[in-house]
Amino acid sequence: MEIRSLDGDEPATIAALLPGFRDTMSLELPGDPPVTQDLLARLFQRRHGTERIVLAAYDGDTPAGVLKLGLDLGDPSGPGHGSLWVFPGFRRRGAGRALAAAGLAALRERGRDLLLADAPRAEAGERFAAELGADLIGESVRHRLRLAGPARAVLEAAAARPVPGYRLVRWQGPCPDDLVDSYARAWSGLEERVNGQARIRRPSADDVRAREAEAERAGHLPHVVAALPGHGTEIVGYATLFVRNSPMADGGETLVLPGHRRRGLATWLKGELLLGAARENSRLALVQVFNDTADTAVVALNRRLGFEADSYWSTYALKA
């Protein structure tokens, strides 16, 4: 196996990895639509405020597996967090070990000593982690929502229950100029760390625009619904969804600022977001979202709206 460093923003990288990912996802997640170039481009692109490491194990001219890591540039000693995949047909041949070793070496070169990797929860993954000496430190659940059938009525009911004293504003693509500063301030209240993404400490309008440009480059259209006080201009909550050329979209963030919680805003926001996206995108049939199982409030929100747990993912820590 030869380890090669790739540029996740290069179309040639996406083209090389796409067949392996299609084979992998058809095996691991058979109920999903086929992996698209847009989805893979979004997965591997360098995110705002991060360095992105992409290492691929090659068997001759064919990729056998890949490790992607995101490094938060605002946390110089923080971990590299990402995912490690070995494609079907190349497993149990040393590609995973080679990728883990190369990833740790790349982190050491950058003064970092902790690799965090997410993988589907399975016996093979648990065995591999144990062989490497990695520790299980967390678990996420992937929820999926089918937008047709019973879930549609649940969303319609949620969207039809406004919260007194608040109003909703929705947009697609770039945030309106008159709201972008307020949107950035609301974003600063987000506490959850996302796999491979930087935590922006003091978001500004420029950070919002950079994140929007990332989505556009990877063929994803952001749908956003924000909550404001009835006569105010300051965003106090929002929910996001990313729609691409696929029957499946990716849920993003759902945030309500502390002084406005426990009033039903999150249910109203997300119900309106999902219902609107379904109405505006006739092809859209599924929404997926990953949640830390320890984030019980968000997990409960998704269940209320009709999402069902589809698979569980483990996060392993490996020290250099």
Buried (B, 14 or more C-beta within 10 A) or exposed (E): BEBBEBEBBBEEBBEBBBEBBBBBBEEBBEEBEEBBBBBBBBBBBBBBBBBBBBBBBBBEEEBBBBBBBBBBEEBEEBBBBBBBBBBEEBBEBBBBBBBBBBBBEBBEEEEBBBBBBBBBBBEEBBEBBEEBEBEBEBBBBBBBBBBEEEBBEBBEEBBEEBBEEBEBBBBBEBBEEEBBBBBBBBBBEBEEBBBBBBBBEEBBBEBBBBBBEBBEEBBBBBBBBBBBEEEEEEBBBBBBBBBBEBBBBBBBBBBBBEEBEEBBBBBBBBBBBBBBBBEEBEEBBBBBBBBBEEBEEBBEBBEBBBBEBBBEBBBBBBEB
